Amino acid sequence: MSLTAIIGGTGLTRLEQLEIVRRETLTTPYGPPSSALTFGRLTGRDFVFLARHGDPHTIPPHRINYRANLWALEQAGAESVIAAAAVGGIGAEMEPGRLAIPHQIIDYTWGRAGTFFEDGLDHVTHIDFTAPYSEDLRQKLIASARTAGLSVVDGGVYGCTQGPRLETSAEIARMERDGCNLVGMTGMPEAALARELELPYAACAIVANWAAGKSEGEITMAEIERHLARGMADFVKLLTRYAESP
């Protein structure tokens, strides 16, 4: 059976439902990944789990070693990647607690090591990134969510910002004009690196809060944690249904 990688974001440092087989610490040409890899089974399906922000949660978005993370998962035998991502909601349908399976991404980050193709090349390499997420994997996640009775948004444009600070209301207004209806800090270069390694990749966005200027008052960590707890529980239900699917 094929091995599926799960990258856990904020609110998902460990996948408690996983029947753990072993843990492995890998080294990569790009340095250490964010955490050890945890191999296990969920309803009979093989998974490998990596905590994007480390275990415990200590690595901010702009300091994550995305290249080491994706390289380690590919070397471990992963054949596809499902990424959990806590995000802010911009569009009206992206209310806190909702799950969304984005179909597009806009990159607003800077200074991150974003490619494997930069040194010792025989030729310059470009990847087709027209559709940044695997459509086949996206549809499987959507079907799994619906089978589990979850409310899920099919599609979304994820705007990836630098972090670790949250955005200003003017920045969110600009992103909305650009077409974004979700905002997060970890979607890039993760998606592009997966494409370079030819790993099918899709994200499940868990809306943790309204983005800046989309609700009254300040965004608080208490609010984010409350919605994340609910959203991550739904993500685990989705993942369980996915594990049960053919």
Secondary structure as the mmCIF struct_conf table of DSSP 4:
data_model
#
loop_
_struct_conf.conf_type_id
_struct_conf.id
_struct_conf.beg_label_comp_id
_struct_conf.beg_label_asym_id
_struct_conf.beg_label_seq_id
_struct_conf.end_label_comp_id
_struct_conf.end_label_asym_id
_struct_conf.end_label_seq_id
STRN STRN1 THR A 4 GLY A 8
TURN_TY1_P TURN_TY1_P1 THR A 10 GLY A 11
BEND BEND1 THR A 13 THR A 13
TURN_TY1_P TURN_TY1_P2 GLU A 16 GLN A 17
BEND BEND2 LEU A 18 LEU A 18
STRN STRN2 GLU A 19 GLU A 24
TURN_TY1_P TURN_TY1_P3 PRO A 29 TYR A 30
BEND BEND3 SER A 34 SER A 35
STRN STRN3 LEU A 37 LEU A 42
TURN_TY1_P TURN_TY1_P4 THR A 43 GLY A 44
STRN STRN4 ARG A 45 ALA A 51
TURN_TY1_P TURN_TY1_P5 ARG A 52 HIS A 57
HELX_RH_3T_P HELX_RH_3T_P1 PRO A 61 ARG A 63
HELX_RH_AL_P HELX_RH_AL_P1 TYR A 66 GLN A 75
TURN_TY1_P TURN_TY1_P6 ALA A 76 GLY A 77
STRN STRN5 SER A 80 GLY A 89
BEND BEND4 GLY A 91 GLY A 91
TURN_TY1_P TURN_TY1_P7 ALA A 92 GLU A 93
TURN_TY1_P TURN_TY1_P8 PRO A 96 GLY A 97
STRN STRN6 LEU A 99 ILE A 101
STRN STRN7 GLN A 104 ASP A 107
BEND BEND5 GLY A 111 GLY A 111
BEND BEND6 PHE A 116 PHE A 116
BEND BEND7 GLU A 118 GLY A 120
BEND BEND8 ASP A 122 HIS A 123
BEND BEND9 THR A 130 ALA A 131
BEND BEND10 TYR A 133 TYR A 133
HELX_RH_AL_P HELX_RH_AL_P2 GLU A 135 THR A 147
TURN_TY1_P TURN_TY1_P9 ALA A 148 GLY A 149
STRN STRN8 VAL A 152 ASP A 154
STRN STRN9 VAL A 157 CYS A 160
BEND BEND11 PRO A 164 ARG A 165
HELX_LH_PP_P HELX_LH_PP_P1 LEU A 166 THR A 168
HELX_RH_AL_P HELX_RH_AL_P3 SER A 169 ASP A 178
TURN_TY1_P TURN_TY1_P10 GLY A 179 GLY A 179
BEND BEND12 ASN A 181 ASN A 181
STRN STRN10 LEU A 182 GLY A 184
BEND BEND13 MET A 185 GLY A 187
TURN_TY1_P TURN_TY1_P11 MET A 188 PRO A 189
HELX_RH_AL_P HELX_RH_AL_P4 GLU A 190 GLU A 196
TURN_TY1_P TURN_TY1_P12 LEU A 197 GLU A 198
STRN STRN11 TYR A 201 TRP A 210
HELX_LH_PP_P HELX_LH_PP_P2 ALA A 211 ALA A 211
TURN_TY1_P TURN_TY1_P13 ALA A 212 GLY A 213
BEND BEND14 LYS A 214 GLY A 217
HELX_RH_AL_P HELX_RH_AL_P5 MET A 221 GLU A 244
#
